[in-house]
Amino acid sequence: MKTIHGGNIVSMAAELGCPVTELLDMSSNLTPSGMVPGLREELINHLEEIAFLPEAGSETLLDIFSTLHNLKSTEVLAGNGTTEFIFALPMALENKKALLVNPTYSDYQVACSWAGVETENFFLEKEEEFQLNFSRLDSRLSGKELVFICNPNNPTSVLISSRKLEDFIRSHPASTFVIDESYLPFTREKSLLDIDLPKNLFLLCSLSKIYGIPGLRLGFMVATENSLAHFSEHSKPWGVNRLAQVAGEFLLTKADAYVEEVQKFIEEERPEITERLGLLPGVTVIPGAANFILCSLAGDLKADQLKERMLEQKIMIRDCSTFTGLDKSYFRISLKDKKGNQRCLEALQRILSRP
């Protein structure tokens, strides 16, 4: 099964025959604020360390992460992005069935398929603005399934209260929950990292999105010590490269102000961009909270056609018809800096205003 993602800016630039720098990538859900100040210099200062093996288990990085979140080091694993854990969980756990809260990140489905785990879809409803209906979800749980939930959800950007999510997880101890918080740092919602971990929870945390380092691949999986025991025993050595370790150690200790600035920017910029998108001809905006915005189109123009017309303007948006549960009318943009957001809105206005 082929995975489908946004953010393929290098290959898209080659296809269009233009430099990468000429493309505005609104398709990839990364920080709008660019590289964290000081990170480039930190990586350069440690560049010579790629001539040596990295720490086999990223011990220093795990100590920093666990101390920061008041966890035991045995309750955290570091990996080559959260994708490593998304694919490892269905393989390692004994659940024969998985429930996917769709529309959502497609790799949950792919990971289950590769592991031979049967999947069922629980569809979020457009009429409910893609909010998670806990009552409906409750009726679908038998007590033996693996449940994937992304919070805030990709691509809808809808945020679930962590308190409600925690209560629901604790009330269903026979089900196993994988909660992906890759985009939670873009909001001020409390993380499940800060609770007494339920035995049936596997929590995924990404540094790629909020810090804009997807090329380094760095993520964490958090669970109780007993739940992680199997993964710890079978985790491969040197699973995180040295530069990713250096970046993680730097970011977790010196980038609090950066995260605060990103959150403030999202709070200020998102309402304005959302309002302006909603004024475009035929566009309906799905209410959300993260650094990306899901929209639908009315009329004959479809998302794939809009994507191609935006590429003519050297702007990449995400055609969301590839997400299970969404039709050909849905597209997504991710917030960039004010100049980039303005450029995107102007291009959309030109295209959607054509007779």
C-alpha positions in Angstrom: 0.0 0.0 0.0 1.4 3.4 -1.0 1.6 6.2 1.6 0.4 9.6 0.5 1.8 12.7 2.2 2.1 16.5 1.6 5.3 18.4 1.7 7.0 16.8 -1.3 8.6 20.1 -2.2 11.9 18.8 -3.6 10.3 16.5 -6.1 7.6 19.1 -7.0 10.3 21.7 -7.7 12.0 19.2 -10.0 8.7 18.5 -11.8 8.0 22.2 -12.3 11.6 22.9 -13.3 12.1 25.6 -10.7 14.3 26.1 -7.6 12.9 24.9 -4.3 13.1 28.5 -3.0 10.5 29.7 -5.6 7.9 27.3 -4.2 5.6 28.2 -1.3 4.7 25.0 0.5 1.3 25.4 2.2 0.8 21.6 2.1 3.1 20.6 4.9 2.0 21.0 8.5 5.2 22.5 9.9 5.9 25.5 12.1 5.4 28.8 10.3 8.3 30.4 12.1 11.2 28.7 10.5 14.3 27.2 12.1 14.7 27.7 15.9 17.3 30.4 16.5 20.7 28.8 17.5 19.8 25.4 16.1 21.9 25.7 13.0 24.9 26.8 14.9 24.4 23.9 17.4 24.3 21.4 14.6 27.4 22.9 12.9 29.3 22.8 16.2 28.5 19.0 16.6 28.9 18.1 12.9 32.2 16.3 13.4 30.4 13.9 15.8 28.8 12.1 12.8 32.2 10.4 12.5 31.3 8.4 15.7 28.4 6.2 16.7 25.6 8.0 18.5 24.4 7.0 21.9 22.9 3.6 21.4 19.7 4.3 23.2 19.7 8.2 23.1 20.2 8.1 26.9 21.0 11.8 27.3 18.0 12.8 25.2 15.7 10.5 27.2 16.9 11.8 30.5 16.1 15.4 29.4 12.7 14.4 28.0 11.7 12.3 31.1 12.9 15.0 33.5 11.1 17.7 31.7 7.8 15.8 31.9 8.3 14.1 35.3 8.5 10.7 33.8 10.7 7.7 34.4 13.3 7.2 31.7 11.8 3.7 31.3 8.5 5.2 30.3 9.9 6.9 27.1 11.5 5.7 23.9 13.1 7.9 21.3 12.8 7.0 17.6 13.4 7.9 14.0 10.3 10.1 14.0 6.9 9.0 15.4 6.4 7.1 12.2 8.7 4.4 13.6 6.3 3.8 16.4 3.2 4.1 14.3 4.4 1.1 12.3 5.9 -0.8 15.3 2.8 -0.7 17.4 0.4 -2.9 15.3 3.3 -5.3 14.7 4.1 -5.7 18.4 0.8 -5.6 20.1 -1.6 -8.5 20.2 -4.7 -6.6 19.0 -6.3 -8.3 16.0 -8.4 -5.3 15.1 -7.8 -1.5 14.9 -10.4 1.3 14.9 -9.4 4.4 12.9 -11.1 7.7 13.7 -11.3 9.0 10.1 -10.6 11.2 8.3 -7.1 11.1 9.8 -3.4 10.5 9.0 -3.2 7.7 6.5 -0.2 5.9 7.9 -2.3 4.5 10.7 -4.1 2.5 8.1 -0.9 1.6 6.2 0.8 0.4 9.4 -2.1 -1.8 10.4 -2.2 -3.3 6.8 1.5 -4.1 6.9 1.0 -5.8 10.3 -2.0 -7.8 9.1 -4.3 -6.1 11.6 -7.9 -5.7 10.5 -9.1 -2.2 10.4 -12.6 -0.6 10.8 -13.5 3.0 10.3 -15.2 5.3 12.7 -16.2 8.3 10.7 -16.3 11.8 12.1 -19.3 13.7 10.7 -19.3 16.8 8.7 -22.6 17.8 10.3 -20.8 17.7 13.7 -17.9 19.8 12.3 -15.7 16.7 12.6 -15.8 16.8 16.3 -15.2 13.5 18.1 -18.5 12.2 19.4 -17.6 10.1 22.4 -21.0 8.6 22.7 -20.9 7.2 19.2 -17.3 6.0 19.6 -18.2 4.3 22.9 -20.8 2.2 21.1 -18.2 0.9 18.6 -15.7 -0.4 21.2 -15.7 -4.1 22.0 -12.7 -4.0 24.3 -10.1 -5.7 22.2 -9.2 -3.1 19.6 -6.3 -0.7 19.0 -7.7 2.8 18.7 -5.8 5.5 16.8 -6.7 9.1 17.6 -4.7 12.2 16.4 -5.1 15.3 18.6 -5.4 17.8 17.1 -6.5 15.7 14.2 -4.9 15.8 10.8 -6.4 17.0 8.4 -9.4 18.5 10.2 -7.4 20.5 12.8 -10.1 19.8 15.4 -8.8 19.7 19.0 -10.1 17.3 21.6 -10.0 18.3 25.3 -7.2 16.3 26.9 -9.3 15.9 30.0 -12.2 14.3 28.1 -9.8 12.1 26.2 -8.1 10.9 29.4 -11.5 10.2 31.0 -12.6 8.2 27.9 -9.3 6.2 27.8 -9.6 5.3 31.5 -13.3 4.3 31.1 -12.3 1.7 28.4 -9.4 -0.2 30.0 -9.8 -3.2 27.7 -9.1 -1.2 24.6 -5.6 0.1 23.7 -5.3 3.7 22.6 -2.6 5.3 20.5 -2.9 9.1 20.9 -0.8 11.1 18.4 0.0 14.6 19.8 2.2 15.7 16.9 0.3 18.9 16.5 -0.6 19.6 20.1 2.3 22.0 20.7 0.7 24.4 18.3 -2.1 24.9 20.9 -2.1 25.6 24.6 -4.0 22.4 25.4 -2.5 20.3 28.2 -0.7 17.2 27.0 -1.4 13.7 28.2 2.3 13.7 29.1 1.3 15.5 32.3 -1.1 12.9 33.6 -0.6 9.6 35.5 -0.3 7.3 32.5 -3.1 4.8 32.0 -1.9 1.3 31.3 -3.8 1.2 28.0 -2.2 4.4 26.5 0.6 4.8 24.0 1.3 8.5 23.5 3.2 9.8 20.4 5.1 13.1 20.6 6.9 14.6 17.6 9.6 17.3 17.5 9.4 17.5 13.7 6.3 19.7 13.3 6.6 22.3 16.0 10.4 22.8 15.5 10.4 22.3 11.7 13.0 19.5 11.6 11.2 16.8 9.6 14.4 15.9 7.8 16.1 14.9 11.0 13.4 12.5 12.1 12.8 12.6 15.8 9.9 11.5 17.9 9.0 9.9 21.2 6.7 7.2 22.4 5.5 7.3 26.0 3.7 4.6 28.0 3.9 2.8 31.3 7.1 0.9 32.0 5.4 -2.4 31.6 3.7 -1.4 28.4 7.1 -0.3 26.9 9.0 -3.3 28.2 8.6 -5.3 25.0 9.6 -2.3 22.8 12.6 -1.5 25.0 13.9 -5.1 24.8 13.5 -5.2 21.0 14.5 -1.7 20.1 17.4 -1.4 17.7 20.6 0.3 18.8 21.4 3.7 17.3 17.8 4.3 16.3 18.3 8.0 16.4 21.2 9.6 14.5 23.6 11.9 16.2 22.5 15.1 14.7 18.9 14.4 15.7 20.1 13.7 19.2 22.0 17.0 19.3 18.9 18.8 17.9 16.6 17.2 20.4 18.8 18.0 23.4 19.1 21.6 22.3 15.4 22.1 21.5 14.1 20.5 24.7 16.3 22.7 26.9 16.5 26.0 25.0 13.5 26.5 22.8 10.6 27.3 25.2 10.5 30.9 24.0 10.3 29.8 20.4 7.3 27.5 21.1 5.6 30.4 23.0 6.1 32.6 19.9 4.7 30.0 17.6 1.6 29.5 19.7 1.0 33.3 20.0 1.4 33.7 16.2 -1.2 30.9 15.6 -3.6 32.5 18.0 -3.3 35.9 16.2 -3.0 34.8 12.6 -5.4 31.8 12.4 -8.6 33.7 13.1 -7.8 36.3 10.5 -6.8 33.8 7.8 -9.9 31.6 8.6 -12.2 34.6 8.2 -10.6 35.6 4.9 -10.8 32.0 3.6 -14.5 31.9 4.5 -15.1 35.0 2.4 -13.7 33.4 -0.8 -16.3 32.3 -3.3 -17.5 28.8 -2.6 -15.2 28.1 0.3 -16.4 26.6 3.6 -13.9 26.5 6.5 -13.9 23.7 9.1 -13.4 25.1 12.6 -10.1 24.0 14.1 -7.2 24.9 16.4 -3.9 23.8 15.0 -1.5 25.3 12.5 -3.4 24.1 9.4 -6.9 24.7 8.1 -9.3 22.3 6.3 -11.7 23.8 3.7 -14.2 22.5 1.3 -15.2 23.8 -2.1 -18.7 24.3 -3.5 -19.5 24.0 -7.2 -17.7 22.3 -10.0 -14.1 23.1 -9.1 -12.5 20.1 -7.2 -9.6 20.1 -4.8 -7.2 18.4 -7.3 -8.0 21.0 -9.9 -7.4 23.8 -7.4 -4.1 22.2 -6.4 -2.9 22.3 -10.0 -4.0 25.9 -10.5 -2.2 26.9 -7.3 0.9 25.1 -8.6 0.8 27.4 -11.6 1.3 30.1 -9.0 4.1 28.1 -7.5 2.1 27.5 -4.3 1.5 24.0 -2.9 -1.7 23.1 -1.1 -2.9 19.7 0.0 -5.7 18.0 -1.9 -7.5 16.1 0.9 -9.5 13.8 -1.3 -6.9 11.1 -0.4 -8.1 11.1 3.2 -10.6 8.3 4.0 -13.9 10.0 4.8 -13.3 13.2 2.7 -14.6 13.8 -0.8 -13.0 15.6 -3.8 -14.1 19.0 -2.5 -11.6 19.2 0.5 -8.3 21.0 0.6 -6.0 22.0 3.4 -3.5 24.9 3.8 -0.9 25.2 6.6 -0.1 28.6 8.0 3.2 30.2 7.1 4.5 33.7 7.8 2.3 36.7 7.1 3.8 37.2 3.7 3.3 33.6 2.7 -0.3 33.5 4.0 -1.1 36.7 2.1 0.4 35.3 -1.1 -1.7 32.2 -0.8 -4.9 34.1 -0.1 -4.3 36.3 -3.1 -3.8 33.3 -5.4 -6.9 31.6 -4.1 -8.9 34.8 -4.7 -7.7 35.1 -8.3 -8.5 31.4 -9.0 -11.9 31.2 -7.2 -13.1 34.5 -8.6 -12.8 33.4 -12.2 -16.1 33.0 -14.0 
